[in-house]
Amino acid sequence: MKELWVGGGSTVGGLIGGAIGVGSSGSIKDAPIKGTAGGVAGAVAGGIIAGKIWDALH
């Protein structure tokens, strides 16, 4: 069950991070690179945060 929770947190974090990365890029050429980097960072952070929330609740 925790794995699903952490996976969901990673997914949400990745989507948010990717959107922020694309939004912060100055040009069309930068968008995929920044979007990917933001998505990866967001997914890692989202998974960690979701794991900590799970641990706090259980």
DSSP file (Angstrom, degrees, kcal/mol; ACC not computed):
  #  RESIDUE AA STRUCTURE BP1 BP2  ACC     N-H-->O    O-->H-N    N-H-->O    O-->H-N    TCO  KAPPA ALPHA  PHI   PSI    X-CA   Y-CA   Z-CA
    1    1 A M     >        0   0    0      0, 0.0     4,-1.9     0, 0.0     3,-0.2   0.000 360.0 360.0 360.0 -42.3    0.0    0.0    0.0
    2    2 A K  H  >  +     0   0    0      1,-0.2     4,-3.0     2,-0.2     5,-0.3   0.874 360.0  58.9 -61.2 -35.5    2.8    2.4    0.8
    3    3 A E  H  > S+     0   0    0      1,-0.2     4,-2.6     2,-0.2    -1,-0.2   0.904 105.7  48.0 -61.7 -40.5    4.3    1.8   -2.6
    4    4 A L  H  > S+     0   0    0      2,-0.2     4,-2.6    -3,-0.2    -1,-0.2   0.911 112.1  49.8 -64.3 -42.0    1.1    3.0   -4.3
    5    5 A W  H  X S+     0   0    0     -4,-1.9     4,-2.3     2,-0.2    -2,-0.2   0.936 113.7  44.5 -61.3 -48.3    1.1    6.1   -2.1
    6    6 A V  H  X S+     0   0    0     -4,-3.0     4,-2.4     1,-0.2    -2,-0.2   0.892 112.6  52.9 -65.6 -39.7    4.7    6.9   -2.9
    7    7 A G  H  X S+     0   0    0     -4,-2.6     4,-2.3    -5,-0.3    -1,-0.2   0.907 109.4  48.8 -61.6 -41.8    4.2    6.1   -6.6
    8    8 A G  H  X S+     0   0    0     -4,-2.6     4,-2.6     2,-0.2     5,-0.2   0.906 110.6  50.6 -63.7 -41.7    1.2    8.5   -6.6
    9    9 A G  H  X S+     0   0    0     -4,-2.3     4,-2.6     1,-0.2    38,-0.2   0.889 110.6  49.8 -62.2 -39.2    3.3   11.2   -4.9
   10   10 A S  H  X S+     0   0    0     -4,-2.4     4,-2.6    36,-0.3    -2,-0.2   0.905 110.7  49.7 -65.8 -41.3    6.0   10.7   -7.5
   11   11 A T  H  X S+     0   0    0     -4,-2.3     4,-2.4     2,-0.2    -2,-0.2   0.949 114.2  43.5 -62.9 -49.4    3.5   11.0  -10.3
   12   12 A V  H  X S+     0   0    0     -4,-2.6     4,-2.6     1,-0.2     5,-0.2   0.929 115.4  49.2 -62.9 -45.2    2.0   14.2   -9.0
   13   13 A G  H  X S+     0   0    0     -4,-2.6     4,-3.1    -5,-0.2    30,-0.4   0.894 110.7  51.1 -61.2 -39.9    5.4   15.7   -8.1
   14   14 A G  H  X S+     0   0    0     -4,-2.6     4,-2.7    28,-0.4    -1,-0.2   0.911 110.8  47.7 -63.9 -43.0    6.7   14.8  -11.6
   15   15 A L  H  X S+     0   0    0     -4,-2.4     4,-2.3     2,-0.2    -2,-0.2   0.928 116.1  43.9 -64.1 -44.7    3.7   16.5  -13.3
   16   16 A I  H  X S+     0   0    0     -4,-2.6     4,-2.5     2,-0.2     5,-0.2   0.941 115.6  47.7 -65.7 -47.1    4.1   19.6  -11.2
   17   17 A G  H  X S+     0   0    0     -4,-3.1     4,-2.6    -5,-0.2    22,-0.4   0.897 112.4  49.8 -61.4 -40.9    7.9   19.7  -11.6
   18   18 A G  H  X S+     0   0    0     -4,-2.7     4,-2.7    20,-0.4     5,-0.2   0.915 110.8  49.1 -63.6 -43.3    7.6   19.2  -15.3
   19   19 A A  H  X S+     0   0    0     -4,-2.3     4,-2.6     2,-0.2    -2,-0.2   0.904 112.6  47.6 -63.5 -41.3    5.1   22.0  -15.7
   20   20 A I  H  X S+     0   0    0     -4,-2.5     4,-2.1     2,-0.2    -2,-0.2   0.913 111.8  51.2 -65.4 -41.9    7.2   24.3  -13.6
   21   21 A G  H  X S+     0   0    0     -4,-2.6     4,-0.7    14,-0.2    14,-0.3   0.924 113.3  43.6 -61.3 -45.4   10.3   23.4  -15.7
   22   22 A V  H >< S+     0   0    0     -4,-2.7     3,-0.8     1,-0.2    -1,-0.2   0.909 114.2  51.5 -66.0 -41.8    8.5   24.0  -19.0
   23   23 A G  H 3< S+     0   0    0     -4,-2.6    -1,-0.2     1,-0.2    -2,-0.2   0.821 110.2  48.7 -65.1 -30.7    7.0   27.3  -17.6
   24   24 A S  H 3< S+     0   0    0     -4,-2.1    -1,-0.2    -5,-0.2     2,-0.2   0.570  87.7 104.5 -87.9  -7.6   10.4   28.5  -16.5
   25   25 A S    <<  -     0   0    0     -3,-0.8     6,-0.1    -4,-0.7     3,-0.0  -0.510  62.6-148.6 -76.4 142.2   12.1   27.8  -19.8
   26   26 A G  S    S+     0   0    0     -2,-0.2     2,-0.3     1,-0.0    -1,-0.1   0.757  73.2  25.6 -82.1 -25.2   12.8   30.9  -21.9
   27   27 A S  S  > S-     0   0    0      1,-0.1     4,-1.3     0, 0.0     3,-0.2  -0.871  79.4-108.0-137.9 168.0   12.5   29.2  -25.3
   28   28 A I  T  4 S+     0   0    0     -2,-0.3     3,-0.1     1,-0.2    -1,-0.1   0.863 117.7  56.6 -62.8 -35.9   10.9   26.3  -27.1
   29   29 A K  T  4 S+     0   0    0      1,-0.2     4,-0.5     2,-0.2    -1,-0.2   0.864 108.9  45.6 -66.1 -35.3   14.3   24.6  -27.4
   30   30 A D  T  > S+     0   0    0     -3,-0.2     4,-2.8     1,-0.2     5,-0.4   0.747  93.2  82.8 -77.2 -24.2   14.9   24.7  -23.6
   31   31 A A  H  X S+     0   0    0     -4,-1.3     4,-2.8     1,-0.2     5,-0.2   0.877  90.2  45.7 -55.7 -48.4   11.4   23.5  -22.7
   32   32 A P  H  > S+     0   0    0      0, 0.0     4,-2.3     0, 0.0    -1,-0.2   0.903 116.2  46.6 -64.1 -37.1   12.0   19.7  -23.1
   33   33 A I  H  > S+     0   0    0     -4,-0.5     4,-2.5    -3,-0.2    -2,-0.2   0.955 118.3  40.1 -68.1 -50.1   15.2   19.8  -21.2
   34   34 A K  H  X S+     0   0    0     -4,-2.8     4,-2.7     1,-0.2     5,-0.2   0.872 115.1  53.4 -68.3 -35.9   13.9   21.9  -18.3
   35   35 A G  H  X S+     0   0    0     -4,-2.8     4,-2.3    -5,-0.4   -14,-0.2   0.919 111.4  45.5 -63.2 -43.5   10.6   20.0  -18.3
   36   36 A T  H  X S+     0   0    0     -4,-2.3     4,-2.6    -5,-0.2     5,-0.2   0.932 114.6  47.3 -65.5 -46.3   12.4   16.7  -18.0
   37   37 A A  H  X S+     0   0    0     -4,-2.5     4,-2.4     1,-0.2     5,-0.2   0.919 114.6  46.9 -62.1 -43.4   14.8   17.9  -15.3
   38   38 A G  H  X S+     0   0    0     -4,-2.7     4,-2.7     1,-0.2   -20,-0.4   0.885 111.8  51.8 -64.8 -38.8   11.9   19.5  -13.4
   39   39 A G  H  X S+     0   0    0     -4,-2.3     4,-2.4   -22,-0.4    -2,-0.2   0.918 111.2  46.0 -64.4 -44.0    9.9   16.3  -13.8
   40   40 A V  H  X S+     0   0    0     -4,-2.6     4,-2.3     2,-0.2     5,-0.2   0.942 115.6  45.9 -64.4 -47.4   12.6   14.1  -12.5
   41   41 A A  H  X S+     0   0    0     -4,-2.4     4,-2.6    -5,-0.2     5,-0.2   0.912 114.4  48.9 -62.0 -42.2   13.3   16.4   -9.5
   42   42 A G  H  X S+     0   0    0     -4,-2.7     4,-3.0    -5,-0.2   -28,-0.4   0.880 109.8  51.7 -65.0 -38.5    9.6   16.7   -8.8
   43   43 A A  H  X S+     0   0    0     -4,-2.4     4,-2.3   -30,-0.4    -2,-0.2   0.920 112.0  45.8 -65.4 -43.4    9.1   12.9   -8.9
   44   44 A V  H  X S+     0   0    0     -4,-2.3     4,-2.2     2,-0.2    -2,-0.2   0.947 117.1  44.0 -63.5 -48.6   12.0   12.3   -6.5
   45   45 A A  H  X S+     0   0    0     -4,-2.6     4,-2.8     1,-0.2     5,-0.2   0.909 113.0  51.9 -63.8 -42.1   10.8   15.0   -4.1
   46   46 A G  H  X S+     0   0    0     -4,-3.0     4,-2.6     1,-0.2   -36,-0.3   0.896 110.2  48.8 -61.7 -41.0    7.1   13.9   -4.4
   47   47 A G  H  X S+     0   0    0     -4,-2.3     4,-2.2   -38,-0.2    -1,-0.2   0.906 112.9  46.9 -65.1 -42.2    8.0   10.3   -3.6
   48   48 A I  H  X S+     0   0    0     -4,-2.2     4,-2.2     2,-0.2    -2,-0.2   0.932 114.3  46.8 -64.9 -46.3   10.1   11.3   -0.6
   49   49 A I  H  X S+     0   0    0     -4,-2.8     4,-2.5     1,-0.2    -2,-0.2   0.920 112.1  50.3 -63.0 -43.9    7.4   13.7    0.7
   50   50 A A  H  X S+     0   0    0     -4,-2.6     4,-2.6    -5,-0.2    -1,-0.2   0.897 109.8  51.6 -62.0 -40.0    4.7   11.1    0.2
   51   51 A G  H  X S+     0   0    0     -4,-2.2     4,-2.5     2,-0.2    -1,-0.2   0.897 110.3  48.2 -62.1 -41.1    6.8    8.5    2.1
   52   52 A K  H  X S+     0   0    0     -4,-2.2     4,-2.1     2,-0.2    -2,-0.2   0.893 111.9  49.1 -67.7 -39.4    7.2   10.9    5.0
   53   53 A I  H  X S+     0   0    0     -4,-2.5     4,-2.0     2,-0.2    -2,-0.2   0.927 111.2  50.6 -64.0 -43.8    3.5   11.7    5.1
   54   54 A W  H  X S+     0   0    0     -4,-2.6     4,-1.5     1,-0.2    -2,-0.2   0.941 111.1  48.2 -58.0 -48.8    2.7    7.9    5.0
   55   55 A D  H  < S+     0   0    0     -4,-2.5    -1,-0.2     1,-0.2    -2,-0.2   0.873 110.9  51.2 -61.2 -37.5    5.1    7.3    7.9
   56   56 A A  H  < S+     0   0    0     -4,-2.1    -1,-0.2     1,-0.2    -2,-0.2   0.847 112.8  45.5 -68.8 -33.3    3.6   10.1    9.9
   57   57 A L  H  <        0   0    0     -4,-2.0    -1,-0.2     1,-0.2    -2,-0.2   0.676 360.0 360.0 -83.1 -18.3    0.0    8.8    9.4
   58   58 A H     <        0   0    0     -4,-1.5    -2,-0.2    -5,-0.2    -1,-0.2   0.406 360.0 360.0-116.6 360.0    0.8    5.2   10.2
